[in-house]
Amino acid sequence: MTFRQLSASVLEPLCQTLMIVGIVCLCQPWVEVLHRYGVTIILVGLVGFSIFSKIGPDSAGEQQ
């Protein structure tokens, strides 16, 4: 598995999930530490998604 395939199949969905977890952390009132770092979690997911979404998977024409 190349880095491009890993990025498209694992890292992009992981960053999307991290952004969703950050939103949930901001909306929950029970654990103050999660609420405090919710924006940071969202930003880490957003930066990661911005980076890994630019790295597209291998196209069929490049391998031939």
C-alpha positions in Angstrom: 0.0 0.0 0.0 1.4 3.3 -1.0 1.2 6.5 1.0 -1.3 7.9 -1.4 -3.6 4.9 -0.9 -3.1 5.1 2.8 -4.0 8.8 2.8 -7.2 8.3 0.8 -8.4 5.2 2.6 -7.3 5.8 6.3 -6.0 9.3 7.0 -8.8 11.3 5.4 -11.6 9.5 7.2 -9.6 9.6 10.4 -9.3 13.4 10.2 -13.0 13.7 9.5 -13.8 11.6 12.5 -11.5 13.7 14.6 -13.4 16.8 13.6 -16.7 15.2 14.6 -15.2 14.1 17.9 -14.1 17.7 18.5 -17.6 19.0 17.9 -19.0 16.4 20.3 -16.4 17.4 22.9 -17.5 21.0 22.6 -21.2 20.1 23.0 -20.9 17.8 26.0 -21.1 19.5 29.5 -19.7 16.7 31.7 -16.0 16.6 31.2 -14.3 20.0 31.4 -11.0 18.8 29.8 -12.7 17.6 26.7 -14.7 20.9 26.5 -11.6 22.9 26.9 -9.7 21.2 24.1 -12.6 20.7 21.8 -11.6 23.6 19.4 -8.0 22.3 19.4 -9.2 18.8 18.4 -11.3 20.3 15.6 -8.4 22.3 14.3 -6.0 19.3 14.3 -8.6 17.4 12.3 -9.1 20.3 9.9 -5.4 20.8 9.3 -4.9 17.1 8.8 -7.9 16.8 6.4 -6.6 19.8 4.4 -3.2 18.2 4.0 -4.4 14.7 3.2 -7.2 15.7 0.9 -4.6 17.3 -1.4 -2.8 14.0 -1.7 -5.0 12.1 -4.2 -4.9 8.4 -4.7 -2.9 6.9 -7.5 -4.6 7.2 -10.8 -4.6 4.2 -13.3 -2.8 6.3 -15.9 0.2 7.0 -13.7 1.0 3.4 -13.0 1.3 2.3 -16.6 
